[in-house]
Amino acid sequence: MKKVCVFCGEKPADKSLEHVIPSWLLKMTGDPKRSAQFAPVWNEKKAKFDVLSIPFDQFRFPACKECNERYSALENRAKVIIDSIMSGHALSSADLALLLSWLDKVRIGLWLGYYYLQKNIAGIEPHMFIDSRSNTSDRLVFIYRTLQAQSGVRFIGVNMPAFQYAPCCFTLQINHIFLFNTSTDFLFSRRLGLPFPRAISWASWPYMSFDMSPGRERVMLPLIRKNLDTRCSQIYQPMFRSKFRLSHPNMYARNYVRDLMEDPLLGIGNILYVAPNNHLCEYPSTPSREWIPPENVKLWSERGLIARQTFEFQLFLMRLGPNPDSLDPKQRDVAEKQYKMSQDMADMIIKKL
């Protein structure tokens, strides 16, 4: 396995190690030197998959020193926001945008971390890294809260085959808060009335081509046609990749589209949320408590439901991808086997919940 920087994907310069789960988060949730269990991990001595138990503060991976330092400002700001969420304080739209950026970093960092830990059991060649996959695609976070006392940090779904093939969805539990996070191209663009692909096909593996439509310029709720637990605050942010804006300038120059952009030059969308009256609204730019979940979930009985939702949504996203019929027979066979393996593993875990 080639060791590369988790941020830029290049050979690490002035080598350092990135704590995928930052030290401030470990301190917030317990003893930072406590052990955590990771599975399945290939045990070379036993020649089988096993459970690996290591101290949390050793869960770190190759990085360039400069890249690592560049992300320190994001971590410092993210800590303040997570503190506010833990305490139920007001947040602004800028705070929630930064939370989503931090979740991009954590999600892709965990994906690459498990790539190393599991000795690449998925047989992939990483072509996404934190730099290239952050702040690029439609994204959401559903914030669930329980009032029951709980300490710890858990990441749900990151050891699943579906996540290794497409690191788009996971759940991060921080003490009594659950952050269900998803990000992928055109996640909710069609139902937000934005330009969207009528069809997605494989151009040449692993690159895709998109047959684009301008969109209907009206909102359809729910933004995602999948049964999801809505006892939470629903936060959405459309993102407009430059390659789509440049290849379809007329579609993205329309007033309806531009009105949903916080930064048209960078293609960063406004922060949106579902209000109690079930209307989609723009989140306030001044600190607000609109992010507070409408009700509290029961930790012990609902953790399994949130885990199930994570596993099922990972499979849902795999099926939203390109039509496998556009692949040659060998590649199509690989894609179908990947999905079946992902579904079998998810079904096996769900039965134990």
N, C-alpha and C positions, 0 to 999 in steps of 0.2 A: 504494500500500500504506500502510495506516494504521500508524504507529509507536506501539507500546504497550509498557508495562513487561513484561518477561518474567516477572516475579513475580506481579503483581496483575492485569495486563491493562488497566489504566487508562492514560490519558495520563501519561507520566513527569513526576513532580513533582520539582523541584530535580534536574534531569537528571544521571544518571551512566551509566556503561557497565558491564555485567556481563560478566566473562570466563567464558564458558560452560565452558571448560576452565580451571580455576583456575591462577593463576601458580605456586602451590606444586607442582602436579602437573607443570607444564612444567619447572620446575627439577629435579624429581626424575627426569625422563626425558630430560634433555639441555639444550641451549641454549634458554632461553625465547624468544629472538628468532629461532629457526630458522624457515624457511618450511615451510608445509604446503600440500598440494594439495587443493582441494575441487572436486568435479564431480558432476553436470553443473550449471554455472552459466550463466545467460543473459548473453551478451555483446551489449550493445545496439549497439555499433559494428559488429560483424561480423554481427549479426542471426542468431546461432546459439548453440547450447549449447557451452560451452568448459570448459577446466580453469582454475580460478582459483588462483593461487599467491600467498599472503600470509603474512607473519610470524604465527606462532601467537599472539603476544601482542596482535595486532590482531583476533583472532577474538572480538569483543565486541559487545554489542547493548544497546538502550535499556533503562533501568531507573530506578525512583525511587531517589533517594539513601537514603531511609529503608528501603526494601525491601532494597536491596543490603546495608546495614549489618546488617539484621536476620538475614541468612543468614550473616554472617561467623562466628558461633559454630559453626554447623554445619560450615563449611569447616575451622575450626581443629580440631574433634574428628575430622572425617573424615581429615585429614592424619595424625593419630596412628594411626588404625586402618589406613590404607593402609600406613604405615610398618611396622606390626606384621605385616601380611599379607606384605609384601615380605621380612621377616626371619623369618617362620615362628613368631612369638610367639603366646602364648595370647590368646584373645579370649573375652569374655563374651557372653551373649545380648543385653545392652544394646548392646554394640559392634556386633553383627551387625544389630540393628534400626536403628542409626544409619547403618550402611553402606547398608542398603536405602533409607533416607530420602535419603541423599546421591545414590544412583543414580537415584531418582525425579527429583531436582533436575537432575542432569546429563542424563538422558534427555529430559526435557521441554525443558530449555534448548537441547539440540542440535536438537530438532524445530523450535523457534521460530527458532533460529539459521539453520537451512537454509531455513526459510520466507522469511527475509530474503535470504539469499545467492542462492537459486535464483529469486528474483523471483516466488515463489508459483506455480511451474510446475504444482502439483497443483490449483490453482484452488479452494483451501479458504478458509474464514473461521475462523481460530482461535477456539475457544470453551473451550480448556483452557490454563491457565497454571501456573506452578510452584506457586503457592499452592493452587490448586483441585485439582491433580492429584497432589500429594504426600500420602503417608500415608492413602490412601483405599481402595485396591483390593488384593485378593490379590496377593502378589508373591513372587518367588523370585530367588535368585542361585545359579548353579552356578559354583564357583571351580575353574578349571583351572590347573595349574602346570607349567612346564617348567624343567629345570635348565640349559638352554642359555643362555649369555650373550646378553642382548638389551637394548637401550635404546630407548625411544620410547613414545609413546602413540598408539593408533589406536582409532577408533570404527567399528565394523562394522555396516552395515545402515541407517545414518541417512540415506543419500542415496537410498534405494529408495522407489519410489512407495507400497509397502505401509506403510512407516513414516510417510510424509507423511499418509496417510489415517487411520492408527491407530498413534500413537506408543507402542506397547506393548512392543516387544522390540528390544534391541540388544545388542551385545557391546563391552565396553571392554577393550582390551589395555593394560596398564601394565607395561612392561618384560617380565618373564617370567611375568606373571600375566594370565589371561583371566577376565573377569567377564561371564558370560552372564546377562542380566537381563531379566525379564519382569514386567509388572504389568497386570492388568485385572480387572474385576469378575467374581467367581465362577470364577476361573481353576482352582481345584482344590477348591471348596467341596463339590461333590457327592461326590467320592471321599474327602473328609475327614469325611463324614457330617454336614455342616452344611446349613442351608437353602440351596436352590439353585433356579434357575428351570427349570421343566419346559419352558417355551417362552419365547422372546423375540421380540417383534414391534415394529414401528415404531408409536408412538402418533401422532406428527407429526414430520416430519423437523426436527432431528436427534435428537428425544427418543424413548426406548424405553419399552416397558411389559413387565413381567415377571410371568409366571404362576408363583407361588412354591410350592415343596414344602418340608415341614419337614426333610427329610433322614433318613437311616437310622441315624445315630448309631453308625457304625462306619467304620473306615478301610479303604480299598481301595488297595493299591499295585500299580503306580505311581500317584502322585497325578495324573499327566497321561498320558492314553492317546495317547502319541505317541512314536515311537522317538527317544530322546535319548541322547547320549553320556554315560555315567555314570562315566567315569574322572575324577571330580571330587568335590568336596564339594557336597551338595545341601542348600541352606538355603531353608526356606519360612516365610512369615508370613501367616496369614489375616488379613484386614482386614474390618471390619464397618461398612459405610457407615451413617450415621445414618438416611438416608431409608428404608433397608430395615428397620432395627431399629424405627423409629417406625411404619412402615406394617404391620409384621407382628410386634407385640410378643410374642405368645404363642410364636412359633417361636424367637425369640432369647432368651426368658427361661428356656429349658430348661437344666438343670444341665449336660448334655453340651456345650452351646454355651458357657456361661459358663466352664466349666473350660478352654476353649481361648483365653480372653481374658486378656491381661496387664492391660488396662485396660478394664473393661466400660463406663465412662462415655464414653470416647473411641472405643471399638470397635477397640482395638488388640489384635491376637492375639499368642499366644506364638510364640517362635522355635522352629521344628521342624527336625530334620535326619534324614537317613537314615543309620543306624549301619551299621558293616561287616557286621552279621548281617542286613542288609536289613529292619530294623525302624524304624518312624518313632518318634523320641524327642523329648522336649522338651530343648532345648539348655540346658546348665548356666548358672545365673546368675553363677557365679564363673568367672574366667578358665580356659579349657580349650583344649587343642589338638585337640579333636574336629573343628574346621573344616578341618584339614589334608587336602588331597586324598589319596585312597588310593593313587594312582600318578601318575607324571609323564607328560605327553604330549610328543611330539617336535615342537618348534616348527615347523620348516620343512615337515614332511609333514602336520601336523595343523591348522595355521592355516586351511587351505582347508576342512577338514571342519567346523571351528567356524563359519566364515563361512557355509558351506552350511546348517548347522543353523539359524543366525540367519535367513537368507532364507526357508527352508522354514517355520520356526515363525511368521514374520510372516504368511505366507499362510494357515497353519493357523488363526491367530487371526482373520483376516478372515472365514473361513468359520464361525467360532463365533458370529458376531454374529446380529442379527435376521434372520428369514426374509424374503428380498426380496419374497416374494409379498404381504406386508402393505403394500408400497409401491404408489403409483399407477404406471401404466405408464412415465411419464417418469422418475420417480425410480428405478424398478427398472432401467431402461435405463442410467442413470448409474452405479448400483451395480455392475452387471455389467461395464460398461466399465472401471470402476476396478479391479475384480478382474483382468480380463484384462490390462490394462496392467501391473499389479503382477506377475502371473505371467509375462508375456512378458519383462519386465526381469529378474526373478529367474532365469528359465531361461537368458537370454543370459549373465548374469554367472556362473552356476554352470558353464556349459560351459567357461569360461575358467579355472576353478580347477584 
